[in-house]
Amino acid sequence: MMRFALEHIGLAARDTVALKDWYVEVLGAREVFTDGKSPPAFLLETAGGLMIEIYPGDIRLDQTANNQLAGWRHLAMRVDSIESARAELARRGVIIDEPIKPAGGGGRVLFFKDCEGNLLHLVERSEGPLHRKRHESTVQSAPHAPGPR
């Protein structure tokens, strides 16, 4: 049976260095690769293990931050406490004007943007059916997980 595992998400940027620095300084990502070109492209690893490829983009549209626009629209990050994460992001200079909202599947979400206007959100879920289902799926697939990168 063919298995697919998410490896990274691509993020085109107007200023790759500034966006890379934002993800490193604000979200604690770690730079694992740069191509050394001008402008450079980067591969970052997040605390949760997801990698983000940041590369030069040609066009910037204001609609990118519209969560209703078709296509990939946001990057969600799981947190234990939205209030604590919001306070930490504020200490790191992130302005969050959105209210906390109910999350699909239970829990709560809080949307904000990176320094180029890309949409991100925090998601907080209590122990419930969605949390258990995700955990059970992870446990069942663990023996088949790929080895170290």
N, C-alpha and C positions, 0 to 999 in steps of 0.2 A: 504494500500500500504506500502510495506517495504521501510524504509528510511535508508540510510547509510550516516554516517558523519565521516570524517577523524578524528582520535583521536590522534595518534602519529605515528612517523616513527622510526624504529629501526636502530641503528648504532653500529655495532660491532667495538671494539677498541682494539689496542694492549695495550694501557695505558689509562684505563677508567678515572682515576683521571685527568691526563693531558688534555685529550680531553674535559672532563666536564669543567675544568677550562678555556680552550680556548673559549668554547661557552659562558660561563658566562662573562669572561673579555672582549672578542672581540665583541661578538654580543649581549651582554646584556641579555642573557637567565637567568632564575631564577631556582635554584634547588628546586624541589618540593618533591623529594623522593630519598632516598638511601636505599639499602637493607642491608648495614652494613657488607656484606661478604668481603672476600679478594680473588681476587680483587672485588671491589664494582661495583654495577650497579646503574645507576642514571636515574631519569626522570626529564627533564628540560622543562620549559615552555618558549617559545620565546615571544618576544614583540607582535607578530601577533597572539598569541594564540595557534600555533601549538606546540605540545609536541614532544620532541626527547628523545627516550630511548637509553641510552648509556650502553652497556654491554660488558663483555669480549669476544674477538674474538679469534679464533684458528689460522686462516691463513690470511696472508696479501699478496695481489697480486698487483703488480704495475699497472696492467690493470684497476684497480678499477677507476682510474681517467680518463680513456679513455671514453669520452662522447658517443662514437659509440658502446661500449660494450653493448650487450643485457642485459636488466634488469634495475632496478632503477639506474640512473646515477648521478643526481644532485638535490640539494635543491635550489629552486629559492626564492629570497627575494625581495619583491616589495619595491622600494624606489622612492622618489619624484625627486631626482637628483643623477644620477650616479656619476657625478664629485664630489659632496659634500660627498657622501658615500665613494667613492674611497679615498678621502683625509682623512676622519675620520678613515678608516681602515688602511691607511698608518701610521697615528699617533699611532695606536694601534699595530703596528709592522707587519701588513700583507703585504707581497710582492705580487704585482699584475703585472705580465709581459704581460698579454693578452691585445689586443686592444679592444675597445668598438665595438660591432657588432650589426647588425640589429636583432631584435627579431621576431620570428614567431608570426604572428598576429598583428604586428606593435610595434613600440617602439625600445628600445635598450637594450642590455645585456652586462654584463661584468663578465667573469669567474675568479674564484680564488679558492684556496684550503685551507682547515683547516690544523691544525698542524699534522694530520696523512695522508694528501694527498687526502682527500675526496673532491669531486668537488661541489662547490657552485656557484651561480651567482646572481648578482643583476639584476633586471629588472625594467626598467623605461618605463611607457606607458603614453602617453598623452590621453586626453579625445578623445576617438574614439569608433568605433563599438565594439571592444573586451571589452573595459573598461565598456561601457554602458551595454552590455550583461551580464557581470559578476555582475554588480551592481543590475540590474533588477532581476537576479536570487536570489541574497542575500535578496533583499527586499521581493520578493514573498515567500521565504521560512522562513522568520523571525518569523511569528506567530506560526510555528510548531517547532521552535528551542528548543532543550532540555534546561532544567533549569540549574542552577549553578552546577558545578562539586562538 
